[in-house]
Amino acid sequence: MIFCSILILIVAIALPSINNKIISNIYIRISSIILLYSGLLALNAINIPSLGSGIGLYSGLFHVTLISQLMDCFIFLIGSLILVA
């Protein structure tokens, strides 16, 4: 979701017909809303029952556990608060 949102923002900034009408504060607000929504989606993924023991991805290179999901939520929420401030 974050990747698609970043691509949409890059295209919106690159197009001169859209770029002239939108001020830079709007881009910051949109980015903070995207981060808040991503944090809520990561928080919703905590309810998956198999996360208790952890799920290994990429042949064990990355383990998704309850702690890693909470850290994702924390990073997204802190990032959105930094953008709002």
C-alpha positions in Angstrom: 0.0 0.0 0.0 2.8 2.4 0.9 4.6 1.6 -2.4 1.5 2.4 -4.5 0.8 5.5 -2.5 4.3 6.8 -3.0 4.1 6.1 -6.7 0.8 8.1 -6.9 2.4 11.0 -5.0 5.4 11.0 -7.4 3.2 11.1 -10.4 1.1 13.9 -8.9 4.2 16.0 -8.2 5.6 15.3 -11.7 2.5 16.3 -13.7 2.6 20.0 -14.2 -1.2 20.3 -14.6 -1.8 18.9 -11.1 1.3 20.3 -9.5 0.3 24.0 -10.1 -2.9 23.7 -8.2 -1.7 21.8 -5.1 0.5 23.4 -2.4 3.2 21.5 -0.6 1.3 21.3 2.7 -1.3 19.1 1.0 1.3 16.5 0.0 2.5 16.4 3.6 -1.0 15.9 4.9 -1.7 13.2 2.3 1.6 11.4 3.3 0.6 11.5 7.0 -2.8 10.0 6.2 -1.2 7.3 4.2 1.1 6.4 7.1 -1.8 6.4 9.6 -3.8 4.1 7.4 -0.8 1.8 6.9 -0.4 1.7 10.7 -4.0 0.8 11.2 -3.7 -2.0 8.6 -0.6 -3.4 10.3 -2.4 -3.2 13.6 -5.3 -5.2 12.1 -2.9 -7.9 11.1 -2.0 -8.6 14.7 -5.3 -10.6 15.0 -4.0 -13.4 12.8 -3.8 -16.5 15.0 -0.7 -18.0 13.5 1.4 -14.9 14.3 1.9 -16.1 17.9 4.7 -18.5 16.9 5.9 -16.3 14.0 5.8 -16.8 10.2 9.1 -17.2 8.3 9.3 -15.5 4.9 12.0 -15.8 2.2 13.3 -19.1 3.6 13.6 -17.8 7.1 15.2 -14.5 6.2 12.4 -12.4 7.6 10.2 -13.5 10.6 6.8 -11.9 11.1 5.9 -12.0 14.8 3.7 -10.1 17.1 6.7 -7.9 18.1 7.6 -7.1 14.5 3.9 -6.1 13.7 3.8 -3.8 16.8 7.1 -2.2 15.6 5.6 -1.6 12.2 2.6 0.1 13.8 4.8 2.2 16.0 7.1 3.3 13.1 4.1 4.2 10.9 2.4 6.2 13.7 5.5 8.0 14.7 6.2 8.8 11.1 2.8 10.3 10.6 3.1 12.3 13.8 6.4 13.7 12.7 4.9 14.8 9.4 1.9 16.4 11.1 4.2 18.4 13.5 
